[in-house]
Amino acid sequence: MRGDDRPTPAPVAAAFPTRRWLLPSAVATELDPESGPFARSGRRPRRTVRDWLVDFTCFVLAVVLGLLVADTLTEQEDLPRSLLAADQVLGALSCAAVWLRRRLPVGLAAATIPFAFLSTTSAGACTIALFTLAVHRPLRYVAWIGGLQLAAVPLLLRVRPDPDLEYGPAVAWTALITLVVIGWGMLVRSKRQLMLSLRDRARRAETEARLRAEQAQRLAREAIAREMHDVLAHRLTLLSVHAGALEFRPDAPREEITRAAGVIRESAHEALQDLREIIGVLRAGEPDDTGRPQPTLAALDALVAESREAGMKVVLDQRVTDSAAVPSSVGRTAYRITQECLTNTRKHAPGTEAAVTVAGAPGEGLTVTVRNPAPEGDVPSVPGSGQGLIGLTERATLTGGRLEHGPREDGGFEVRAWLPWPRTA
């Protein structure tokens, strides 16, 4: 686990630690580059059990082919014994060099070209070296060295003719074997590359899925944070207004103190209820249908009345004939915009009068405008100012509308939003 509590994706090779010996060392290292004794030192990876078995099989195959060819050489009576011995010594050396095929595939394949002219018994080792080159190196190396070997076949059979076949069939047969070996090696290489590409696709898919999940979590958290800001900020500013009134007017009449305490109690209860619903969404992962209904445009009168009870001056000009006809998402966004603007007015321009205008019709859209004049005197800055307007702009954008805000010429502030209201809603 990492610091952000997200599980670290396990390497692909770690899924089969007990079967790692079944893979070639090159493939196992590519699947899990962090594992192995030489992974961090940059050295060549060790052979797996499969590598040892394959290399031993190749060595035995090269020796067997060399012995078969050596038997045909001994039947040639005109061949000098010294030349036969030199041929067999070079063949033994080429068979021993098979153990270096993983470390030096290019050098070994290139060295087998002159060996083929000097030693007939090295034919098996030459074939295995060419196959190894096709497996472990790209096409350009195979094309050059394989092409040189194919070009040298006619000359080789002139120098060392086959005792059982004529020249033409021998050239064709040798060239065919060379091409089959090259093709087989390239097929093995392509299968390995396919395995690695599938591994990369699986890792990319896992990464993309994790990123999508993280993005969904981030968007959900932002939506919840925006909802908490819009709801709780309004309630808490009401608490602050009434608590401030009690603080600065301790000699107020008992009725006003009782009314202010009742508003504080009711606002605290509403804020606690809103907070409980939002936390319930966080715990359940989806909205609770049994909770209180979300506010719509029809609840705008209650919002304004609540602000007036808190001592705020608010003028509402609602020019929508049928508030219930407004789509719920649009009405909820208009309500949240008005709520946030009234909260900002209480925080940044206390004592001023806020003018709220709501107008619109189906097909024309819904326009919400909130204005307030400049405050009298200096108002202390509030930490985190501007975050609410950013959230309102995002809300309006998500519904397909737009929101503009800024200072007015008289020193006041204005927020103007347009929200889509389809004609067929």
N, C-alpha and C positions, 0 to 999 in steps of 0.2 A: 504494500500500500504506500502511496505517496502522501505528501503533506496535504493535498487537497482531498484526501479520502477517496480518490478514484483508484480503482484497481489497475495496476500496471499490466498491460497485455503480455502474456507469457510468450516467449519465443516459440516458433513452430516446432523446432526440434525438441523442445522440452516436453512436447506432448507425447513423445515416444522415446524417453531416455533409455529404456531397456532394449530398444530396437535400433539404436544408433549404429551398431556394428553392421547392420544390413545395408547401410548407405556408403557410397564412396566418400572418402575424406573430403574431396572438393565440394561435393553436394552438401554434406553435413555442415561444413564450415560456412557455406553460403546461407544455409537455412538458419543457422544459429551462430553468427560471427563472434558472439561474446563467450562461447563455450570452447573447451579444448585447452590443452596445456600451452599452445603457442598462439592463442588468439590475440592476446594483448602484446606479446613481444614482437609480432610481425613475422615470425619464422614460419616455415612451411608446416602445415598441419601433419600430425602423425597419421600413419596408415591405420585404417580400421581393420577389424577382423576380415571383413569382405575384401579389402584391398590386399591383405596378405594372401588370401585364398586365390584371388584372381591373378596376382603377380606370380604366385607359385605355379598356377596352371599354365600361364603364358610361358614361364621358363621351361616347364616340362614339355610343352608343345613345341617350343623352339628346339629343344634338345632332340625330341623324337623326329622332327622333320630333318634336322641335321644328320642324324644317324641314318635315316632312310636315304638321304642323298649320298652320304658317305659309302653306303653299300653299293650304289651304282658306280661310284668312282673306283672302287676296288676292282670292279669287273673290267675296267679299261686297262688292258695289259701294257699298252704303249705309254701310260702315264707314269712319269718318274716318281719314285718313292718320296723323294724330298719335296716335290710339289704337292703330293698327296698329304704329307705330314703338315706342311705349311697351311694347306687348305683347312685341315681339321683343327689346327691350333687357332687360326683366325675365326673359324666357326665357333669354337669353344669360348673365345673371348667375346664374340658377338652375343652368344647365349647368356654369358655372365652380365653383359651390358643391359640385358632386358630389365634387370632390377633397377636401373636408372631411368626407366622410361617415364615415370611420373615427374621426376625432377628435371630432366633435360629432354623433353619430347622433340623439340626442334633440332637440337644438336645431334641426338641419336638418329633421327630420321635422315638428316643430311649426311651423317657419317656412313650410313648403310649403302649409299649410292656407290662409293668406290669399293666398299666391302663386297658388293655383289660381283664386281669384276675380279676380285682377288680370291674370293672364297665362295664356292658353290654351297658348302654346308651352312653358310650363314643365311640361307634363303628364308628359313622360318623366323629368325630374329629380324630380318629386314621387313617381313610382312607385318609382324607384331609392332615394330617401330612405326610403320606407316599408319596402322590402325590407331595407335596411341596418339599420333599427331592429329589425326582427324577428330579424335574425341576431345582433346584438351586444348586445341588451338583454333583460332578463327580460320575462315575459308582462305584468306590470302596466303597463309603459310602452307596450307594443304595444296593450293593451286600451284605454287612455285615448286615445292619439293615433289609432289605427286606428278606434276608435268615433266620434271627432269627425269624421274624414274621411268615414266612412260616413253619419253624420248630415248632413253638409254636401252630400252628393251631390245630393239632390233640389233643394236651394236653388241649388246651383251650376248645374245644368242649367236652372233657371228663369231665372237671370241670363244664362247663356251657353248657349243651346240648341244641340244638335247639328244641323248642317245636313242630315245624311243620315238620321237616325233620329228617330222620334217620341219624345215625352217619356217614356212608360212603358218602352218597350224600351231607351231610352238610360240610364234610371236603373238598370234591372236589369243591363244590360251593364257599366256602370261599377262597380256594387257587386260584381258577380261578379269582375271583374278585380282589384278591391281585395282581396277575400277570397283569391283565388288567390295574389296577391303575398305577403300576410301568411302564408298557409299554407306557401308555398314557403320563405320566410325562416325560419319556425319549424322546418321540416324540416331545413334546413341547420344551424340551431343545435342541434337535438337530436342530429344526427349528430356534431357536434363534441363535445358533452357526452358522448356515448357513447364516443368515442375517448379522451377524458380519463379517464372512469371506468374504462375497460379498462386504461389506463396505471396508474391508482391501484391497481387490483386486482393487476396484475402486480408492482408495487413492493411491495405488502403481502405478496403470496405469496413474493417473494424475501426480504423481511425476516423473515417467519415461518419460512421454510426455514432461513435463517441462524441464527435464534434457536434453532430445534430442534436444529440441528447443534451450536451452542455448548452447549446444555443437555446434549446427549448426551455431548459431550466432557467437560463438567464432572462429570457423573455418573460417567463412566468413570474420570476422574482421582480422584474421591473414593473410588470402589471400590478402585482400585489403592493409593491412599494408606492406606486402612483396612487393606487386606491387608498392606501393608508394615509398618504399625504393629503389627498383631497378630502377624506372623511374626517380624520382626526384633527387636522389643522383647523378646520372650521369649528369643531367642538371646543378645542383647547383655546382658541381665541375668544370664544364666548366666556369660557371660564376666566380667562385673563381679564376681560373687560369688567365683569361683575366683581371679581376679587379686587381689582384695582379701585373700583368704586367704593367698596367697603373699606379699603385701606385709606383712601384719601378723604372719606366722609364718615368718620366714626360717629359723628353726632347726627347722622341721618335719622329720619323718623323710623319707628319700629316697623311700620308697614313696608317701607322701602327695603329695609334690611331683610325682612322676612321674604319679600318677593325676590330679592337678589340671591338669597340663600337657596330658595326654591329653584331658581334658574340654574344655579351652580350644581345643585343636586341632580336636576333633570339632565343637564348637559353632561355631567360625569357619567350618569347612567347610560345615556345614549352613546357616549364615546366608548364605554366599556362594552356595550352591546355590539357596536360596530367592530371593535377590536376582537371580540369573541368570534364573530362571524368570519373575519379575515383569517384568524388563526385556525378556525375550523376548516377553511379552504386549504390552508397549508397542510393540515394533518390528513385530510381526506383526499387531497389531490384533485378535487373537482368541486364545483359549487354545491352548497347544500340547498336543496329545493324547499326545505321546511323553514328556512330562515325568513327574515323580513324581505318583502319585495324591493327590488332596486328602484331608486327614484326615477321619475320621468318628468316630462315638462309640466304635467298637471300638478306636481309637487312644488312648483316654483313659488306659488303664493305662500305656502307654508314656510318655505325657506326665507322669504322676505319678511314674513311676520315674525319669525324667530329672531332675525337680525334686528328688527325694530324693538322687540321686547328687550334686547340687550342694550338698547339705547342708541342704536345706529340709525342714521337718517338714510332711508332708501326710498327711491321713487321707481315704481315698476310701471312700465308702459308695454303691455302685452297686446300685440295686434294679431294674434293667432286666434281665429274664431273658435276652432275646435282643437283643443290641446290633445285630446285623446286620439285624434287622427294622425298625430305625428308618430313616425316609427319609434319603437322603444329605444333602439340604439342611438338614434339622433336625439331624442328627448333626454336620455340619460347623459349624453355628452353635453348638451346645452345646460342641463342642471349642474353638472360638475364644473363647467366653465364659469357659470354665475356664482357658484359656491366659492370657488377659488378666488375669483375677483373680489367678492365681498370680504373674504378673509384677508386678502392683500390690502384692501382699503382700510380695514381696521388696524392692520399692522403698520402700514407706511403713511397713511393719511388719516389719523384718528380725528374724529370730530367733523369731518367733511361729509357732504351728502353724495351718495352714490346713485347714479341714474342708470337703470337697467332697461334696455329696450329689446324686445323680442318680436320679430316680425317674419312673415313668410307665408308661403302657400305651396300646395303640391305642384311640382314641376319647376318651381322657382327657387326652392331651397329655403333654409331657415337661417336667419341672421340674428346673432346675439351681440349686443353692444353694451359695454359697461364703462361708464365714465365717472371720474371723480376730479374735483378741482385740487389745486395745490394746497397742502396743509399749511396751517398757520404756525409759524415758528419752525424751529429745528426739530426734526424727528430722529431719534437715534436709529442707526442702522441695525437691521435684524440679520443675524447669521443665516447663511444659506439662502439669501435672497436670489430670486431668478429661477430656482429649481422648479417651482410650481408652474411658471410660464412655459418652461421647457416641456414639462409633462402635458400641459394643455395643448401645446402645438402638436405633440405626438398624438394625443387623443384625436384632435381634429383631423390630422393626416390619415390616421387609421380608418376613420369613417368616410374618407374620400373628400373631406373638406379642407379648409385652410384657416389659419388664425394669424392675425397681425396685432402687434401691440407696440406701444411707444408713448413718449411724452407728447403733450399737446402744446400749442403755442402759449396758452395762458398758464403753463406750469403744471397743469394737471396730467392725468394719465388716462389712456384709453386702450381698451381691448376690444377688438372686433373680430368675430368669427363667422364664417359661412359654412353651413353644413348641408349636405345634399338631402333633398326631400323628394323622392321620385313621385311622379304623377300617379303611378299604379300602386302606391303603398296602401 
